Amino acid sequence: MYMNTIIKKIELPDGRKGLLEAAEILRKGGLVAFPTETVYGLGADGLREEAARKIYEAKGRPSDNPLIIHIADRRDLADLAAEIPEKAAALAKKFWPGPLTMIFKKSDHVPKGTTGGLDTVAVRMPSHPLALALLKVSGIYIAAPSANISGRPSPTCAEHVREDLDGKIDMILDGGEVEIGIESTIVDVTERIPVILRPGFITKEMLEKEIGEVALDPAVLLEKPKKEIVPKAPGMKYRHYAPKADLCIVEGKTERVIAYILENTKKKMEQGYKVGILAAEETKERYVQGIVKTIGSRKDDHSILQRLYGALREFDSIGVDYIYSESFSEVEHGYAVMNRLLKAAGYQRERV
């Protein structure tokens, strides 16, 4: 069913009227997209199954893919989690508000329609001032996956949300470009040794500095996950972040990577295809054919995080058929970057 999606540019502290309107939509069971420090989220009342169901419908999201509930105060966690392990409390104290999601055994009044049918609940406290303001004004817990069609690159600005969800949701709050550009780190704290289920800006090393040993779930290692995996967290099972074009990641020594991409770009173009190349600032001038987009310098991996999804969407907008991407595994947040790129490519890679 098509609806008239309201788009409002909000700047705090002057945007209170727009926030009140958005809060009322959420309280009535509607859908509002809003910026967080990671990506834009698609929000609904996290304790109402019918509201959560609307998120799945608008995104075309598989019903077993859990949603993350956002809170405005660390004390709210006691209302959603059946128990709060000591290590989880330490991580919350250090990283909340911020880009860290933790998975707990859920309390009884968190509906399974929000948790993808699981007995656990994913919770985070965002640091974006607009997200926190919306949580406080609405007075509810907001379930919010990324505000995009399921499987597409996540939105880092309001225009990306409009491209995917205009006419499908009630409102978009435009808070400008996000700060980080990839989704939060997800950690399962129900285990004796906490387990990373999705890498993000908060790294394994940062977590271990606070609480000691942290494990990596095999499903998020940089290999194709098995079909039988039950997704305990968003992004564990399904193809995500994908452009419309066929994407291939090329790994190896720099000279071999460049040579491979140049050779295959030439072949595809001779066959009449439009080819995109995703490159670092340091090597972009080496590519003399194809449509080259840089996502930043290898010396500044924050720029790579910020620009990755936008570049993939730009390739969509100009209609490329094939994309070749350099690997970015060696940068500081390389694990998180490659996790997104490989999922976007359906784990298609060439080692040269």
N, C-alpha and C positions, 0 to 999 in steps of 0.2 A: 504494500500500500504506500503510495507516494504521499509525503507530507511536505509542508513548507518549512524548510530548515532555516531557522534564524541564525544569522552570523553577526556576532558583536565583538568589536575590538575593545578589549578591557585593559586599562592601565590603572594600577592601584596608586594612591588610595581613592581615585576619582570614579572608579567603576562600580560603586556599590549597587547602583540601580540594576545593572546587568547581572551582577552576582545574585541579587535577590530574585530576579526572574529565573535564573538558572536553577537556584535552590528550590524554587517552587515547582519547577518542572520535575526535578529529581524526586521531591517528596510525593508527587502525584504518580510516580512510576514511570516517568519519561526518561529519555536518553540525552545526555549532554556531553559533548567532547570538550576537553580542556587540556591546557599544557601542564606537563610536569617537567622536572629537570632532565628527565631521560628522553621520553617521546610524548606525543599527545595521547591521552587516554580517552576511552569511550565509557562514560560513567553512568551507573544506575544504582538504585538502592540495593546494597549488598545483602540485605536481610529479607528481601522480597523475591521469591522465586520467579514470579511473573515478570518482574523488572529485569532480572538476570536473563530470562528467556529472550527478552527483546534484544539484548546485546548479541546473543548467539545468532538470532535471526538477521539482524542488521549487518553483521560481519560475514555471515555464512560460515560461522565457526563450528567445528565439530563439538558436539555436546559433552564429550568426555575430556575436553581441554579446559582445565580449571581456570577460574578468574582470580585476580588478586584484589583483596579488599584493602582500601586505603583509609588510614585513620589520621586524626589531627593531633593526637596526644598519646604518648607512650602508655599512659594509664588505661587507654581504651583497649589495649591488648588483652587485659584480663577478662574483658567481656566476650572476646572471640575465641580465645585459646583455652582448652581444658586444663593445660598446665604450661608453665613458662620455665624451661630449664635455666639453670644458672648461666650457662654459656650464652644462651639466647638473650638474657637480660643484659649481659656484658656487651654483646654486639649492638643491641638496641641503644644502650647508653652511649656507645662510641659513634655509631653510624646513622642513627635516626635523629632528626630528619635527614634523609639522603637516599641514594640509589641502591638500597639493600632490601630485598624481600626475604622473609623467613617463613618456613612452613612448620605449623604446629598441629597437634591433635586438636580438632575443632571442638568448640562448646556446642551444647545441644541446640541452641537456637540459630546457629549458622546453617542455612538450608543447603542440602546437597545439590540443588539446582545451581548454586554459586560455585560449589567446589568440584564440579564435574563428576559427582557421584562418590567422591572420596570422603573418608573420615578425617581428613586433614584440611587445614585452611591456610592459604597464603596471605600474608599481611605485610604491608609496608607503610611507612610514614614519609610522604614526599617532602622535599625541601622547597619546591617552587612556591613563591608567595601566593600566587593565584590559586594553585591547587589547595593549599592550606586554608586560604580564605573561603573557598567554596565549601570545603569540608566543615568549617566552623559555622558558616552562615546557614548551611542546609541542616546541620544537626544530625546527619546520618553517616553511616559507614558507606563509602562509595566503592562498589566493585568496578574495576576499570582495566580491561586489557587495552592494547594499542588501538587507536581509532582509525582503523583501515579495514579494507576487505581482507578476510582471512587469507594468508599466504603472500600478500603483497608487501613491499617494503614499508616499514613502519613510518608514520608521519612525524616530521620534525618541524612542521609549520602548519598553520591553519589551512593553507591552500591545499596541502596534501590531503587533509581530512575532507575538504570540500570535494576534491576529485573523486574520492571513493564513496562518500556517505551522504552527499547532498540529496535531499529528498527521502532519506531513510531514517534520519534522526531528528530530534526536536530542535537542537541548538548546538552551535559551535562557538566557544569562547576563544577569541583570537588574542593570544598573549605573546605573539611574535615567535621568533626562532627559539628552540629549546637550547639548553646549555650543553648537555652531554651528547645526545644523539643516538645512543643505543639503550636498550632496556636494562632494567636493574639486574644486579646479581641475585640469584635465588639460592638460598641455603636451607636444606632440610635439617632442622634442629631437633627432630624427634628421635634421631639416632644417638648412640653414645658418643660417636665421633661425628660431628656435623658434616654434611655432604653438600657440595656444590652441585646444583641441578642445572644451573644456567650461568655461564660466566658473564661478567659485566665490568663496570668501572671499578667496583670494589674487588680487588684481586685476592687470590688465594693467600698471597704473602701478607696482605693487609689484614685479612681475617686471622691468620695464624699468629700474627704479632699480638693480637688481643686475647685469644683463647687457646692457643696451642694447635695441635694437629687438626687439620681439615682435609677431608677426602674429596675426590672427584668422582661423580657418578659415571660409570662406563658409558652410559647413554649420551653423555655430552662430550666424550672424547671426539677428536676430529676425524671420525669415521662414520659411515652411514649407519644409523640405528636400526635395530631389528623391528619388524612389523609388529611383533607381539608385545612390545614395550607398552606398559600402562603409564600414561603421562602423569607424573606426580606434580609437574609444574608446566606452565605455558612453554611451548616451543620444543618439548622433548621428543615428540614423535613425528609431527607433520612438517612438510616443506613450508618454510617461512621466508619472508623478506624477498621474495622472488620477483625479478623483472619479467616482462613478457617475452623478452628475447632468450635465446639459448645462451647460458652463461657457463664459461669454463675458466677455472683457476689454473694458472701455470706456475709451477714451483720448480726451483732449481737455482743455479748460479745466475747472476744478473745477465751476463752476456748471452747465455743459452736461452733464458726466458725471453729476452728481447728478440733474439733471432727467431724463436719459435712463433712468437706473436706476429712478427712482421711477415714471415712466410705464410702463415695461415690466414692472416688478414688479406694478403694479396690474392690468395687462392679463392677465398670467399667473394671478394669484390669482383674478380674475373668471372665468377659464376652469377653475378648480378645482385649479390646480397649487400645490404648496408651493415657495416661492422663498427662496433664501438670498442674502445680500449680504455680500461681503468688502470691508471698509472700513478706512481708517486711523482711529486714535484721534481725530484732529482733526475728522473728518466723520461719525462713526458716529451722532450724535444727529440728523442731518439726515434719516435714513431712518426714516419713520414706519410703513412696512409691511414685510412680509417678516421673515425671521429674520436678524438682523444679527450678524456676528462680526467683531471687530477683530483684526488681527494685529500691532498695535503702532503706534507713532508714527512719522511721517515724519522726525522729528528723531532717532530711535534705530533705524536700520535693522537693527541686530543683533537687535532684538526681532522684526522682520518675518521675518528668516531663521529664527529659532527657532520661530515660531508658524505659519508657512505650511502645512506639511504636516499639522500637528495640526488646524488649522481645516478643511482639506479633508476630513479623516477624520471630523470631528465632523458636517459636513454629511451625509456618508454615513450616520452612525449615526442621524440623525433623519429620513432619507429624503426630502431635498429633491429636486425634479425639475429645477429650474433654479438656476444660480448666476450672479449678475452680480458682477464684481470691478472695483474701481477699478484703475488702472494705478499702478505704483510705480517707473516708469523713472527718476525724478529723484533717488532716494535714492542714497547712496554706493555700495551694492552693487546698484543698480538693474538692471544688466545681468544679473547672476546671478539675481535675483528674477524678472525678466521672462522669462528663458530658461525657468525652471521653469513659470511660470504659463502661458505660451503653449503649451508642450508639453502641459501638463495640459488646456488648452482645445482641443487639436488645431488650434491657430493660429486659432481663431475669435475675432475681435475686431471692435469697432465704433469707428470714429473719429468723434467728434461735435464 
